[in-house]
Amino acid sequence: MVKTYFCPSCGAAMTFDAVSQRLACSHCGSNMTVEEAEKLAEHKETSAYEHDNGSGEAKSEEKKDSNEIDCKVYHCPTCGAEILTDRYTTATLCSFCGNPGLMEDRIEGILKPAYVIPFSIDKNNAMDIFRNWSRTGRLTPTSFKSQSNIEKLTGMYVPYWMYDIRVNVDMNAHCTRTTSQTRGDYIYTYTHNYSVNRSATGTYQKVPADASEKLNDDMMDLLEPYDYSKMVDFNESYLLGYQAERYNLNSDQTAERAVRRVSAFAESDVRGSIVGYQTTNILSKNVRADLLLTKYAMLPVWILNYRYYGKDYTTVINGETGKLVGTLPISRAKTLAAFGIFTFAIFAIISIIMMIFS
């Protein structure tokens, strides 16, 4: 079943507006909070249930596990068109009428996230960020900076696992300090040796690891940090108007990466506490990490994919902070032109010099 929130004033589909942080109707301008929309939807569902089930007994419907197939067909509640999605899509837009829809069976039970950070950067802001960045590349292909390409930016809620991890670090180092004294014609240098031990325990909360095998882990790590003060309990209304995918990597598959990251952070912090010595040699270290809590969350990302001469270029923008991560493609034509201009300039300079001294 595809779920859509309709405007109570005009009946048009509503979407989540990143600027106002409210559900908005683009047709009549009506808006409401996520909580108000949820209460309205619950009231309609209750009324529909009572109408269809006069006996008060719920009608049972056998659902096939969507994990058993690669694709699934849903019907748009607005225009009735068929929507073909892969088995991980949880929110999308109808290709025919453009209205948003939620695949309810993919955000229920164990598939329902605990948290979500709503979009704070709307598409216009994301386009401006991308446009300003793309202009920094003098050899960037014109098509990459074109309006038609920039408009392909897609807002997507990316699935993440959030881990609470306790880390303990024990470290032993040999350190030295040297001092000098002058006595008469001689300088005496003294080397002082120290055995330095450090032991620290800390807990890292909500360590993120993206749970989509389609996205590059290094790029997603570079998008951090997110402002967790904006994180709220999950509500499906935040997904309206955006793409969204559920996880296809379970928490066990991404836990090792999260543990490895925080272990490196903790080790670096402990190593950084050994200061005031002229030499430091780490003799031994022991880093232990324990998973305390795991939660499922969705975080906002603007994504644009661009293919140039058989190579894919992906640009991602943090939908909450506006931070951009990506690589600018280099135009072959512009590179050849720049090389030609440079070569001509060198030849001209050499010719002038030869004429002067001839």
The 8 nearest C-alpha neighbors of each residue, nearest first, counted from 0:
[[1, 102, 103, 73, 2, 104, 74, 101],
 [0, 2, 102, 101, 100, 103, 73, 75],
 [3, 1, 101, 100, 0, 102, 103, 4],
 [2, 4, 100, 5, 99, 101, 12, 1],
 [3, 5, 13, 12, 6, 2, 40, 36],
 [6, 4, 12, 10, 11, 13, 7, 3],
 [5, 7, 10, 11, 8, 9, 13, 12],
 [8, 6, 10, 9, 5, 11, 29, 39],
 [9, 7, 6, 10, 29, 27, 11, 5],
 [8, 10, 11, 6, 7, 27, 26, 5],
 [9, 11, 6, 5, 7, 8, 12, 13],
 [12, 10, 6, 5, 9, 13, 24, 26],
 [11, 13, 5, 4, 6, 98, 10, 3],
 [14, 12, 24, 23, 5, 4, 6, 22],
 [15, 13, 240, 239, 22, 23, 16, 24],
 [14, 16, 22, 239, 237, 21, 240, 23],
 [15, 17, 20, 18, 21, 19, 22, 23],
 [16, 18, 119, 118, 20, 121, 19, 120],
 [17, 19, 16, 20, 119, 121, 120, 21],
 [18, 20, 21, 16, 17, 22, 15, 119],
 [21, 19, 17, 16, 18, 15, 22, 119],
 [22, 20, 32, 19, 16, 31, 15, 23],
 [21, 23, 15, 31, 14, 30, 16, 32],
 [24, 22, 30, 13, 14, 29, 21, 16],
 [23, 25, 13, 28, 29, 26, 27, 30],
 [26, 24, 28, 27, 23, 13, 29, 11],
 [25, 27, 24, 28, 11, 9, 29, 12],
 [26, 28, 29, 24, 25, 9, 8, 11],
 [29, 27, 24, 25, 26, 30, 23, 8],
 [30, 28, 24, 27, 23, 31, 8, 6],
 [31, 29, 23, 22, 24, 21, 28, 32],
 [32, 30, 22, 21, 35, 36, 33, 23],
 [31, 33, 21, 35, 34, 22, 36, 30],
 [32, 34, 36, 35, 236, 37, 21, 22],
 [33, 35, 37, 32, 36, 38, 31, 39],
 [36, 34, 32, 38, 37, 33, 31, 39],
 [37, 35, 39, 33, 34, 38, 40, 32],
 [36, 38, 40, 34, 39, 35, 41, 33],
 [37, 39, 41, 35, 40, 36, 42, 34],
 [38, 40, 36, 42, 37, 41, 35, 43],
 [41, 39, 37, 43, 42, 38, 36, 44],
 [42, 40, 44, 38, 43, 39, 45, 37],
 [41, 43, 39, 45, 40, 44, 38, 46],
 [44, 42, 46, 40, 45, 41, 47, 39],
 [43, 45, 41, 47, 46, 42, 48, 40],
 [46, 44, 48, 42, 43, 47, 41, 49],
 [45, 47, 43, 49, 44, 48, 50, 42],
 [48, 46, 50, 44, 45, 49, 43, 51],
 [49, 47, 45, 51, 50, 46, 52, 44],
 [48, 50, 52, 46, 47, 51, 53, 45],
 [51, 49, 47, 48, 52, 53, 46, 45],
 [50, 52, 48, 49, 47, 53, 46, 58],
 [53, 51, 49, 55, 54, 50, 48, 56],
 [52, 54, 55, 49, 50, 51, 56, 48],
 [55, 53, 52, 56, 49, 57, 51, 50],
 [54, 56, 52, 53, 57, 49, 48, 51],
 [57, 55, 54, 52, 58, 53, 59, 49],
 [56, 58, 59, 55, 52, 48, 54, 51],
 [59, 57, 56, 60, 52, 51, 48, 55],
 [58, 60, 57, 61, 56, 62, 52, 48],
 [61, 59, 62, 58, 57, 63, 0, 104],
 [60, 62, 63, 59, 64, 58, 104, 65],
 [63, 61, 60, 64, 65, 104, 59, 0],
 [62, 64, 65, 61, 67, 66, 68, 60],
 [63, 65, 66, 67, 62, 68, 104, 61],
 [66, 64, 67, 68, 63, 86, 71, 69],
 [67, 65, 64, 68, 86, 69, 87, 63],
 [66, 68, 65, 64, 69, 63, 86, 70],
 [69, 67, 66, 70, 65, 86, 71, 64],
 [68, 70, 86, 85, 67, 71, 66, 65],
 [71, 69, 85, 86, 84, 68, 83, 72],
 [72, 70, 84, 83, 85, 86, 73, 69],
 [71, 73, 83, 82, 81, 84, 74, 70],
 [74, 72, 82, 81, 1, 0, 83, 75],
 [73, 75, 81, 79, 80, 82, 76, 1],
 [74, 76, 79, 80, 77, 78, 81, 1],
 [77, 75, 79, 78, 74, 1, 3, 2],
 [76, 78, 75, 79, 98, 96, 12, 3],
 [77, 79, 80, 75, 76, 96, 95, 74],
 [80, 78, 75, 74, 76, 77, 81, 82],
 [81, 79, 75, 74, 78, 82, 95, 93],
 [80, 82, 74, 73, 72, 75, 83, 79],
 [83, 81, 73, 72, 74, 84, 80, 75],
 [82, 84, 72, 71, 81, 73, 70, 85],
 [85, 83, 70, 71, 88, 82, 86, 72],
 [84, 86, 70, 87, 69, 88, 71, 83],
 [85, 87, 70, 69, 88, 65, 66, 84],
 [86, 88, 245, 244, 85, 89, 247, 246],
 [89, 87, 244, 85, 86, 90, 243, 84],
 [88, 90, 102, 244, 243, 105, 101, 245],
 [91, 89, 101, 243, 242, 100, 88, 102],
 [90, 92, 242, 100, 99, 241, 101, 243],
 [93, 91, 99, 97, 98, 100, 94, 240],
 [92, 94, 97, 95, 98, 96, 99, 82],
 [95, 93, 97, 96, 92, 82, 98, 80],
 [94, 96, 93, 97, 80, 78, 98, 92],
 [95, 97, 98, 93, 94, 78, 77, 92],
 [98, 96, 93, 92, 94, 95, 99, 240],
 [97, 99, 93, 92, 96, 12, 100, 77],
 [100, 98, 92, 240, 239, 91, 93, 3],
 [99, 101, 3, 2, 1, 91, 90, 92],
 [100, 102, 90, 2, 1, 103, 89, 3],
 [103, 101, 1, 89, 104, 105, 0, 90],
 [102, 104, 105, 106, 101, 0, 1, 107],
 [105, 103, 107, 102, 106, 0, 89, 110],
 [106, 104, 103, 89, 102, 107, 110, 245],
 [105, 107, 111, 110, 103, 104, 89, 108],
 [108, 106, 111, 110, 104, 105, 109, 103],
 [107, 109, 110, 111, 106, 105, 104, 112],
 [108, 110, 111, 107, 112, 106, 105, 295],
 [111, 109, 106, 107, 108, 105, 112, 245],
 [110, 112, 106, 107, 109, 108, 113, 105],
 [113, 111, 295, 296, 114, 233, 110, 297],
 [112, 114, 233, 295, 296, 232, 294, 111],
 [115, 113, 233, 232, 296, 231, 112, 230],
 [114, 116, 297, 233, 296, 231, 230, 298],
 [115, 117, 230, 298, 229, 231, 299, 118],
 [118, 116, 115, 237, 119, 299, 17, 319],
 [117, 119, 17, 318, 319, 299, 120, 116],
 [118, 120, 17, 319, 18, 318, 121, 117],
 [121, 119, 318, 118, 319, 124, 17, 125],
 [122, 120, 17, 124, 123, 125, 119, 18],
 [123, 121, 125, 124, 126, 120, 154, 152],
 [122, 124, 126, 125, 121, 127, 120, 128],
 [125, 123, 127, 126, 122, 121, 120, 128],
 [124, 126, 122, 128, 127, 123, 129, 121],
 [125, 127, 129, 123, 124, 128, 130, 122],
 [128, 126, 130, 124, 125, 129, 131, 123],
 [129, 127, 125, 131, 126, 130, 124, 132],
 [128, 130, 126, 132, 127, 131, 133, 125],
 [129, 131, 127, 133, 132, 128, 126, 134],
 [132, 130, 134, 128, 129, 133, 127, 135],
 [131, 133, 129, 134, 130, 135, 128, 136],
 [132, 134, 130, 135, 131, 136, 144, 129],
 [133, 135, 131, 136, 132, 130, 137, 144],
 [136, 134, 133, 132, 137, 131, 139, 327],
 [135, 137, 139, 134, 138, 133, 327, 132],
 [138, 136, 139, 135, 134, 333, 329, 140],
 [137, 139, 329, 136, 330, 333, 334, 140],
 [138, 140, 329, 136, 330, 137, 328, 141],
 [141, 139, 330, 143, 142, 329, 138, 328],
 [142, 140, 144, 143, 145, 139, 330, 138],
 [141, 143, 145, 140, 144, 148, 147, 146],
 [142, 144, 140, 141, 145, 148, 139, 305],
 [145, 143, 141, 142, 133, 130, 146, 149],
 [146, 144, 142, 148, 147, 143, 141, 149],
 [145, 147, 149, 148, 150, 144, 142, 143],
 [148, 146, 150, 145, 149, 151, 142, 144],
 [147, 149, 150, 145, 146, 151, 143, 144],
 [150, 148, 146, 151, 147, 152, 126, 145],
 [149, 151, 147, 152, 148, 146, 126, 153],
 [152, 150, 149, 148, 153, 303, 147, 304],
 [153, 151, 303, 150, 302, 149, 301, 154],
 [154, 152, 302, 301, 151, 155, 303, 242],
 [153, 155, 301, 241, 300, 242, 302, 152],
 [156, 154, 242, 243, 300, 241, 299, 157],
 [155, 157, 243, 299, 298, 297, 300, 242],
 [156, 158, 298, 297, 155, 244, 299, 243],
 [159, 157, 297, 246, 210, 245, 209, 296],
 [160, 158, 209, 210, 296, 208, 297, 295],
 [159, 161, 295, 208, 207, 294, 296, 250],
 [162, 160, 205, 207, 294, 206, 293, 295],
 [163, 161, 293, 205, 206, 292, 164, 204],
 [162, 164, 204, 292, 291, 205, 203, 290],
 [163, 165, 290, 203, 291, 202, 289, 162],
 [166, 164, 202, 289, 288, 201, 203, 290],
 [165, 167, 288, 201, 287, 200, 202, 164],
 [166, 168, 200, 287, 199, 286, 288, 201],
 [169, 167, 286, 199, 198, 285, 200, 170],
 [170, 168, 198, 285, 284, 197, 286, 199],
 [169, 171, 284, 197, 196, 283, 198, 168],
 [172, 170, 196, 283, 282, 195, 281, 284],
 [173, 171, 281, 282, 195, 280, 194, 174],
 [172, 174, 194, 280, 193, 279, 195, 281],
 [175, 173, 279, 193, 278, 192, 276, 172],
 [174, 176, 192, 278, 191, 276, 277, 193],
 [175, 177, 191, 277, 276, 190, 192, 178],
 [178, 176, 190, 189, 191, 188, 175, 179],
 [177, 179, 189, 188, 190, 176, 180, 191],
 [180, 178, 188, 187, 189, 186, 181, 177],
 [181, 179, 187, 186, 182, 188, 178, 189],
 [182, 180, 186, 185, 187, 183, 179, 184],
 [183, 181, 185, 184, 186, 180, 187, 179],
 [182, 184, 185, 181, 186, 180, 187, 179],
 [183, 185, 182, 186, 181, 187, 180, 179],
 [186, 184, 182, 183, 181, 187, 180, 188],
 [187, 185, 181, 180, 182, 188, 179, 184],
 [186, 188, 180, 179, 181, 185, 189, 182],
 [189, 187, 179, 178, 186, 180, 190, 177],
 [190, 188, 178, 177, 179, 191, 187, 176],
 [189, 191, 177, 176, 192, 175, 178, 188],
 [192, 190, 176, 175, 177, 189, 193, 178],
 [191, 193, 175, 174, 190, 176, 194, 173],
 [194, 192, 174, 173, 175, 195, 191, 172],
 [193, 195, 173, 172, 174, 196, 192, 171],
 [196, 194, 172, 171, 193, 173, 197, 174],
 [197, 195, 171, 170, 172, 194, 198, 169],
 [196, 198, 170, 169, 171, 199, 195, 269],
 [199, 197, 169, 168, 170, 196, 200, 167],
 [200, 198, 168, 167, 197, 201, 169, 269],
 [199, 201, 167, 166, 168, 198, 202, 165],
 [202, 200, 166, 165, 203, 167, 199, 265],
 [201, 203, 165, 164, 166, 204, 163, 200],
 [202, 204, 164, 163, 165, 201, 206, 205],
 [203, 205, 163, 206, 202, 162, 164, 161],
 [206, 204, 161, 162, 163, 207, 203, 294],
 [205, 207, 162, 161, 204, 163, 257, 203],
 [208, 206, 161, 160, 205, 159, 209, 162],
 [207, 209, 160, 159, 257, 210, 253, 161],
 [210, 208, 159, 211, 158, 160, 207, 216],
 [209, 211, 248, 159, 246, 158, 247, 208],
 [212, 210, 213, 247, 246, 209, 214, 248],
 [211, 213, 214, 210, 248, 247, 215, 209],
 [214, 212, 211, 215, 210, 247, 216, 209],
 [215, 213, 212, 211, 216, 219, 218, 209],
 [214, 216, 218, 217, 219, 213, 212, 211],
 [215, 217, 219, 218, 220, 214, 209, 208],
 [218, 216, 220, 219, 215, 221, 222, 214],
 [219, 217, 221, 220, 215, 216, 222, 324],
 [218, 220, 216, 222, 221, 217, 215, 209],
 [219, 221, 217, 222, 218, 223, 216, 208],
 [220, 222, 218, 223, 219, 217, 324, 224],
 [223, 221, 219, 220, 317, 322, 224, 218],
 [224, 222, 221, 225, 220, 219, 317, 322],
 [223, 225, 222, 226, 221, 320, 220, 227],
 [226, 224, 223, 227, 319, 320, 317, 222],
 [225, 227, 228, 229, 224, 319, 230, 320],
 [228, 226, 230, 229, 225, 116, 231, 224],
 [227, 229, 226, 230, 231, 225, 116, 319],
 [230, 228, 227, 226, 116, 231, 117, 319],
 [229, 231, 116, 227, 228, 115, 114, 232],
 [232, 230, 114, 115, 233, 116, 229, 117],
 [231, 233, 114, 113, 115, 234, 230, 112],
 [234, 232, 114, 115, 113, 112, 231, 235],
 [233, 235, 236, 237, 232, 115, 33, 238],
 [234, 236, 237, 238, 233, 239, 101, 106],
 [235, 237, 238, 234, 239, 33, 15, 37],
 [236, 238, 235, 239, 15, 234, 117, 33],
 [239, 237, 236, 235, 241, 240, 90, 243],
 [240, 238, 14, 15, 241, 236, 237, 99],
 [239, 241, 14, 99, 15, 238, 92, 242],
 [242, 240, 154, 239, 238, 155, 91, 243],
 [241, 243, 155, 91, 90, 154, 156, 244],
 [244, 242, 156, 90, 155, 89, 88, 157],
 [245, 243, 88, 89, 87, 157, 158, 246],
 [244, 246, 87, 158, 89, 88, 247, 243],
 [245, 247, 210, 158, 248, 211, 244, 249],
 [246, 248, 211, 210, 249, 245, 212, 87],
 [249, 247, 210, 246, 252, 211, 212, 250],
 [248, 250, 252, 251, 247, 246, 253, 210],
 [249, 251, 252, 253, 254, 160, 248, 293],
 [252, 250, 254, 249, 253, 255, 248, 160],
 [251, 253, 249, 250, 254, 248, 255, 256],
 [252, 254, 250, 256, 255, 251, 208, 257],
 [255, 253, 257, 251, 256, 252, 250, 258],
 [256, 254, 258, 257, 253, 259, 252, 251],
 [255, 257, 259, 254, 258, 253, 260, 208],
 [258, 256, 254, 260, 259, 255, 208, 261],
 [259, 257, 255, 261, 260, 256, 262, 254],
 [258, 260, 256, 262, 257, 261, 255, 263],
 [261, 259, 257, 263, 258, 262, 256, 264],
 [262, 260, 264, 263, 258, 259, 265, 257],
 [261, 263, 265, 259, 264, 260, 258, 266],
 [262, 264, 266, 260, 261, 265, 267, 259],
 [265, 263, 261, 267, 262, 266, 268, 260],
 [266, 264, 268, 262, 267, 263, 261, 269],
 [265, 267, 263, 269, 268, 264, 262, 270],
 [266, 268, 270, 264, 265, 269, 271, 263],
 [269, 267, 271, 265, 266, 270, 264, 272],
 [270, 268, 272, 266, 271, 267, 265, 197],
 [269, 271, 267, 272, 268, 273, 266, 170],
 [272, 270, 268, 269, 273, 267, 274, 266],
 [271, 273, 269, 270, 274, 268, 197, 267],
 [274, 272, 271, 270, 275, 269, 276, 195],
 [273, 275, 276, 272, 271, 270, 277, 279],
 [276, 274, 277, 273, 176, 278, 175, 174],
 [277, 275, 176, 278, 274, 175, 174, 279],
 [276, 278, 176, 175, 275, 279, 174, 177],
 [279, 277, 175, 174, 276, 280, 176, 173],
 [278, 280, 174, 173, 281, 172, 276, 175],
 [279, 281, 173, 172, 282, 174, 278, 171],
 [282, 280, 172, 283, 171, 173, 279, 170],
 [281, 283, 172, 171, 280, 173, 284, 170],
 [284, 282, 171, 281, 170, 172, 285, 169],
 [285, 283, 170, 169, 171, 286, 282, 168],
 [284, 286, 169, 168, 170, 287, 283, 167],
 [285, 287, 168, 167, 169, 284, 262, 288],
 [286, 288, 167, 166, 168, 285, 289, 262],
 [289, 287, 166, 165, 167, 164, 258, 286],
 [288, 290, 165, 164, 291, 166, 287, 258],
 [291, 289, 164, 292, 163, 165, 288, 162],
 [290, 292, 163, 164, 289, 165, 293, 162],
 [293, 291, 163, 162, 290, 294, 164, 161],
 [292, 294, 162, 161, 163, 160, 295, 291],
 [295, 293, 161, 160, 113, 162, 296, 292],
 [294, 296, 160, 112, 113, 159, 161, 114],
 [297, 295, 114, 112, 159, 115, 113, 158],
 [296, 298, 158, 115, 157, 156, 159, 114],
 [297, 299, 156, 116, 157, 115, 296, 158],
 [300, 298, 156, 318, 118, 155, 157, 117],
 [301, 299, 318, 317, 155, 316, 154, 156],
 [300, 302, 154, 316, 153, 315, 318, 155],
 [303, 301, 315, 153, 152, 314, 300, 154],
 [302, 304, 152, 314, 313, 151, 153, 315],
 [303, 305, 313, 312, 314, 302, 306, 311],
 [306, 304, 312, 311, 313, 307, 303, 143],
 [305, 307, 311, 310, 312, 309, 308, 304],
 [306, 308, 310, 309, 311, 305, 328, 312],
 [309, 307, 310, 306, 311, 331, 330, 328],
 [308, 310, 307, 306, 311, 312, 305, 328],
 [311, 309, 307, 306, 308, 312, 305, 328],
 [310, 312, 306, 305, 307, 313, 309, 304],
 [313, 311, 305, 304, 306, 310, 314, 326],
 [314, 312, 304, 303, 325, 305, 311, 315],
 [313, 315, 325, 303, 302, 324, 304, 312],
 [314, 316, 302, 324, 301, 323, 325, 300],
 [317, 315, 323, 301, 322, 300, 321, 318],
 [316, 318, 321, 300, 322, 319, 320, 222],
 [319, 317, 300, 299, 120, 118, 321, 301],
 [318, 320, 119, 317, 118, 120, 321, 299],
 [321, 319, 317, 322, 318, 225, 120, 119],
 [322, 320, 317, 316, 318, 319, 323, 120],
 [321, 323, 317, 316, 320, 222, 324, 318],
 [324, 322, 316, 315, 321, 317, 325, 222],
 [325, 323, 315, 314, 316, 218, 222, 322],
 [324, 326, 314, 313, 315, 323, 327, 312],
 [327, 325, 328, 312, 314, 324, 313, 329],
 [326, 328, 139, 329, 325, 136, 133, 312],
 [329, 327, 139, 326, 330, 140, 312, 307],
 [330, 328, 139, 138, 140, 331, 327, 334],
 [331, 329, 140, 333, 139, 332, 138, 334],
 [330, 332, 334, 333, 335, 329, 140, 138],
 [331, 333, 335, 334, 330, 336, 140, 337],
 [332, 334, 336, 330, 335, 331, 138, 337],
 [335, 333, 331, 337, 336, 332, 330, 338],
 [336, 334, 338, 332, 337, 333, 339, 331],
 [335, 337, 333, 339, 334, 338, 332, 340],
 [336, 338, 334, 340, 339, 335, 333, 341],
 [339, 337, 335, 341, 336, 340, 342, 334],
 [340, 338, 336, 342, 337, 341, 343, 335],
 [339, 341, 343, 337, 342, 338, 344, 336],
 [342, 340, 338, 344, 339, 343, 337, 345],
 [341, 343, 339, 345, 344, 340, 338, 346],
 [342, 344, 346, 340, 341, 345, 339, 347],
 [343, 345, 347, 341, 342, 346, 340, 348],
 [346, 344, 348, 342, 347, 343, 349, 341],
 [345, 347, 343, 349, 344, 348, 350, 342],
 [348, 346, 344, 350, 345, 349, 343, 351],
 [349, 347, 345, 351, 350, 346, 344, 352],
 [348, 350, 352, 346, 347, 351, 353, 345],
 [351, 349, 347, 353, 348, 352, 346, 354],
 [352, 350, 354, 348, 353, 349, 355, 347],
 [353, 351, 355, 349, 354, 350, 348, 356],
 [352, 354, 350, 356, 351, 355, 357, 349],
 [355, 353, 351, 357, 352, 356, 350, 349],
 [356, 354, 352, 353, 357, 351, 350, 349],
 [355, 357, 353, 354, 352, 351, 350, 349],
 [356, 354, 355, 353, 352, 351, 350, 349]]
